[in-house]
């Protein structure tokens, strides 16, 4: 399985650094992402945008500014294998909880941050 990691132009202000270059435990976020995915047998591929993905097989789509653990990815993949085609992991803006499944109704789109998508 591949994990397509979308390149973003986000910078951390006021530093002007991209989140993927930030150190977490003396390793960059980019390396942490790669290590977490590879530990689960998932191959990370960095791409410019979602339009460049044409993979009919099971895959994940993530952003390069997202920190995650192998446990979160494993749980997400397991929950995504229920009889549906595509799942999205969202976190409510400012919240520390996780929500799985389809779009939540009654909320403005800007209140939800899409973190991970799966086609499994």
MARBA-532772 format. One line per 4 residues: number of its first residue (from 1); their letters; for each residue x, y, z of N, C-alpha, C. Coordinates in Angstrom, 1 decimal, padded with zeros to 4 digits. Atoms other than C-alpha are relative to their C-alpha. Last residue first. Layout:
NUM	A	X Y Z X Y Z X Y Z  ... .
END
This chain:
120	XXXX	-000.4 001.4 -000.3 -009.4 000.8 000.8 -001.0 -001.0 -000.5  000.8 000.7 001.0 -009.4 004.4 -000.4 000.4 -001.5 000.1  -000.3 001.4 000.4 -008.3 006.3 002.6 -000.9 -000.5 -001.1  001.0 000.7 000.8 -008.2 010.0 003.5 000.5 -001.4 -000.4 .
116	XXXX	-000.4 001.2 000.7 -006.2 011.6 006.3 -001.2 -000.5 -000.8  -001.3 000.4 -000.3 -006.3 015.0 008.0 000.5 -001.1 -000.9  -000.2 001.3 000.5 -009.3 016.9 006.9 001.4 -000.4 000.2  -001.3 000.1 000.7 -009.7 019.9 009.2 000.1 -001.5 -000.5 .
112	XXXX	-000.6 001.4 000.0 -013.3 020.6 010.2 001.3 000.0 -000.8  -000.2 000.5 -001.4 -014.6 024.0 011.3 000.6 -001.4 000.1  -001.2 -000.5 -000.5 -014.0 025.5 007.8 000.3 -000.5 001.5  -001.2 000.8 000.5 -016.6 023.2 006.3 001.3 000.5 000.7 .
108	XXXX	-000.7 -000.7 001.1 -019.3 024.8 008.5 001.2 -000.8 -000.4  -001.3 -000.7 -000.3 -020.9 022.2 010.7 000.4 000.7 -001.2  000.2 -001.0 -001.0 -024.5 020.9 010.7 001.2 000.8 000.4  000.9 -001.0 000.4 -023.6 017.7 009.0 -000.2 001.0 001.1 .
104	XXXX	000.9 -000.4 -001.2 -020.5 015.7 009.6 -000.9 001.1 -000.5  000.1 -001.4 -000.4 -019.0 014.3 006.4 -001.0 000.2 001.1  000.3 -001.0 001.0 -018.4 010.6 006.3 -000.1 001.4 000.5  001.2 000.1 000.8 -016.6 008.4 008.7 -000.2 001.1 -001.0 .
100	XXXX	-000.2 000.8 001.2 -014.1 008.7 011.6 -001.4 000.0 -000.8  001.3 000.4 000.5 -013.8 011.3 014.3 000.2 -000.7 -001.3  000.1 000.5 001.4 -010.8 011.9 016.4 -001.4 -000.4 -000.3  000.6 001.3 000.2 -010.4 014.0 019.6 000.0 -000.4 -001.5 .
96	XXXX	-001.1 001.0 -000.1 -008.0 016.8 020.6 -000.6 -001.4 -000.2  000.4 001.1 -000.9 -010.2 019.7 019.5 001.2 -001.0 000.0  -000.3 -000.3 -001.4 -009.0 023.1 018.2 -000.2 -001.2 000.9  -001.0 -001.1 -000.2 -010.7 022.7 014.8 000.2 000.2 001.5 .
92	XXXX	000.7 -001.3 -000.1 -012.6 019.4 014.9 001.0 001.1 000.4  -000.1 -000.5 -001.3 -010.3 016.6 013.8 -000.7 001.4 000.1  000.1 -001.5 -000.2 -011.1 014.7 010.8 000.2 000.3 001.4  -000.3 -000.3 -001.4 -010.1 011.2 009.5 -000.1 001.5 000.2 .
88	XXXX	-000.8 -001.2 -000.3 -011.7 010.5 006.2 000.1 000.1 001.5  000.2 -000.6 -001.4 -013.0 007.3 004.8 000.9 001.2 000.2  -001.0 -001.1 -000.4 -013.5 006.0 001.3 -000.4 000.5 001.3  -001.0 -000.2 000.9 -015.2 002.9 -000.2 001.1 001.0 000.4 .
84	XXXX	000.2 -001.3 000.6 -017.3 001.5 002.5 001.2 000.3 -000.9  000.5 000.0 001.3 -017.7 -002.0 003.9 -000.4 001.4 -000.6  001.4 000.4 -000.1 -015.5 -001.6 006.9 -000.6 000.2 -001.4  000.3 001.3 000.7 -011.8 -001.5 006.0 -001.4 -000.5 000.2 .
80	XXXX	000.4 -000.3 001.4 -011.5 002.2 007.0 -000.3 -001.3 -000.8  001.4 -000.5 000.1 -011.6 001.3 010.7 -000.5 000.3 -001.4  000.9 001.0 -000.5 -008.5 -000.9 010.4 -001.5 000.4 -000.1  000.1 001.0 001.1 -006.7 001.7 008.3 -001.0 -001.1 000.4 .
76	XXXX	000.8 -000.6 001.1 -007.5 004.4 010.9 -000.2 -001.0 -001.1  001.4 000.0 -000.4 -006.3 002.2 013.8 -000.9 000.6 -001.1  000.5 001.4 000.0 -003.0 001.4 012.0 -001.5 000.0 000.4  000.2 000.5 001.4 -002.5 005.1 011.1 -000.6 -001.4 000.0 .
72	XXXX	001.1 -000.7 000.6 -003.1 006.2 014.7 -000.3 -000.5 -001.4  001.2 000.5 -000.6 -000.8 003.5 016.1 -001.3 000.7 -000.6  000.4 001.3 000.6 002.0 004.3 013.7 -001.3 -000.5 000.5  -000.7 001.1 -000.5 001.9 007.9 015.0 -000.4 -001.3 -000.8 .
68	XXXX	000.8 001.2 -000.4 000.8 011.0 013.3 000.9 -001.1 000.5  -000.6 000.9 -000.9 002.1 014.6 012.7 -000.9 -001.2 000.3  000.7 000.8 -001.0 000.6 016.3 009.7 000.9 -000.9 000.8  -000.1 -000.7 -001.2 002.4 019.0 007.7 -000.7 -000.7 001.2 .
64	XXXX	-001.4 000.0 -000.5 003.2 016.9 004.7 000.1 000.7 001.3  -000.7 -001.2 000.3 -000.5 016.2 004.1 001.3 000.0 000.7  -000.3 -000.8 -001.2 -002.0 012.7 003.9 000.7 001.3 -000.4  -000.4 -001.3 000.4 -003.6 010.5 001.3 000.1 000.8 001.2 .
60	XXXX	000.3 -001.1 -000.9 -003.8 006.8 001.9 000.5 001.3 -000.6  -001.1 -001.0 -000.3 -003.9 003.9 -000.5 -000.5 001.0 001.0  000.1 -000.6 -001.3 -005.8 000.8 -001.6 001.1 000.9 000.3  -000.2 000.9 -001.2 -005.4 000.2 -005.3 -000.2 000.7 001.3 .
56	XXXX	001.2 000.7 -000.2 -006.8 002.2 -008.2 000.0 -001.0 001.2  -000.3 001.3 -000.5 -004.0 004.7 -007.9 -001.3 -000.7 000.2  000.9 000.9 000.8 -004.2 007.8 -010.0 000.3 -001.4 000.4  000.2 001.4 -000.5 -002.7 010.5 -007.7 -001.0 -000.7 -000.9 .
52	XXXX	-001.0 000.9 000.6 -001.4 013.6 -009.5 -000.1 -001.4 000.5  000.3 000.3 001.4 -004.6 015.5 -008.9 001.0 -000.9 -000.6  000.9 001.1 000.1 -004.1 015.2 -005.1 -000.3 -000.4 -001.5  001.4 -000.3 -000.3 -001.1 017.6 -005.3 -000.8 -001.3 -000.2 .
48	XXXX	000.3 -001.4 000.0 002.7 017.8 -005.5 -001.5 000.3 000.4  000.6 -000.5 001.2 003.4 014.3 -004.5 -000.4 001.4 000.1  000.3 -001.5 000.0 005.5 012.6 -001.9 -000.4 000.5 -001.3  -000.4 -000.7 001.2 005.4 008.8 -001.8 -000.5 001.4 000.1 .
44	XXXX	000.3 -001.4 000.2 005.4 006.9 001.5 000.5 000.5 -001.4  -001.1 -000.8 000.7 005.4 003.1 001.3 -000.4 001.4 -000.2  000.6 -001.0 000.9 003.2 001.4 003.9 001.1 000.8 -000.6  -000.1 000.6 001.4 004.6 -001.7 005.6 -000.6 000.9 -001.0 .
40	XXXX	001.3 000.8 000.2 003.4 -000.6 009.1 000.0 -000.6 -001.4  000.1 001.0 -001.0 006.9 000.5 010.2 -001.3 -000.8 -000.1  -000.8 001.2 000.4 007.2 002.2 006.8 000.0 -001.1 001.1  000.6 000.7 001.1 004.4 004.6 007.6 000.7 -001.3 -000.3 .
36	XXXX	001.3 000.5 -000.5 005.7 005.7 011.0 -000.6 -000.9 -001.1  -000.2 001.1 -000.9 009.3 006.0 009.7 -001.3 -000.6 000.5  -000.6 001.2 000.8 008.3 008.1 006.7 000.2 -001.2 000.9  001.1 000.6 000.9 006.1 010.4 008.8 000.5 -001.2 -000.7 .
32	XXXX	001.0 000.7 -000.9 008.9 010.8 011.4 -001.1 -000.6 -000.7  -000.6 001.3 -000.3 011.4 011.6 008.6 -000.9 -000.8 001.0  000.0 000.8 001.2 009.2 014.4 007.3 000.6 -001.4 000.3  001.3 000.5 000.2 008.6 015.7 010.8 -000.1 -000.9 -001.2 .
28	XXXX	001.0 -000.8 000.6 012.3 016.1 011.2 -001.4 -000.7 -000.1  000.2 000.5 001.3 014.2 014.2 013.8 -001.1 000.8 -000.7  -001.2 -000.1 000.8 015.7 015.6 017.0 000.0 -000.7 -001.4  -001.0 001.0 -000.5 012.8 014.5 019.1 001.2 -000.1 -000.8 .
24	XXXX	000.8 000.7 -001.1 010.4 016.3 016.8 000.9 -001.0 000.5  -000.5 001.2 -000.7 012.3 018.7 014.6 -000.9 -000.4 001.1  -000.1 -000.2 -001.5 010.5 021.0 012.2 000.5 -001.3 000.6  -001.4 -000.1 -000.4 011.3 020.5 008.5 000.2 000.2 001.5 .
20	XXXX	-000.7 001.3 000.2 007.9 019.1 007.6 001.4 000.1 000.4  000.1 001.0 -001.0 006.3 022.1 009.3 000.7 -001.3 -000.2  001.1 001.0 000.3 007.7 024.5 006.8 -000.1 -001.0 001.1  -000.4 001.4 000.3 009.7 027.3 008.3 -001.2 -000.8 -000.4 .
16	XXXX	-000.1 000.2 001.4 008.9 031.0 008.0 000.5 -001.4 -000.4  -001.3 000.5 000.3 009.7 031.6 011.7 000.2 -000.2 -001.5  -000.7 -001.0 000.8 006.8 034.0 012.5 001.4 -000.5 -000.5  -000.3 -001.4 -000.2 004.9 032.0 011.4 000.3 000.2 001.5 .
12	XXXX	000.2 -000.3 -001.4 005.1 028.3 010.6 000.4 001.5 000.2  -001.2 -000.4 -000.7 004.8 028.0 006.8 -000.4 000.3 001.5  000.2 -000.6 -001.3 002.2 026.2 004.7 001.4 000.3 000.7  -000.9 -001.2 -000.1 003.1 025.6 001.1 -000.1 000.7 001.3 .
8	XXXX	000.7 -001.2 -000.3 001.7 022.0 001.1 001.0 001.2 000.1  -000.9 -001.1 -000.4 003.1 018.9 -000.5 -000.9 001.2 000.2  000.1 -001.2 000.7 000.7 016.0 -000.4 000.9 001.1 000.5  -000.1 -001.1 -000.9 001.9 012.7 001.0 000.0 001.3 -000.8 .
4	XXXX	-000.3 -001.1 000.8 000.6 009.7 -000.9 000.0 001.2 000.9  000.6 -001.2 -000.6 000.6 006.7 001.3 000.6 001.2 -000.8  -000.7 -001.2 000.0 001.1 003.5 -000.7 -000.7 001.1 000.8  000.9 -001.2 000.0 000.0 000.0 000.0 000.9 001.2 000.0 .
END
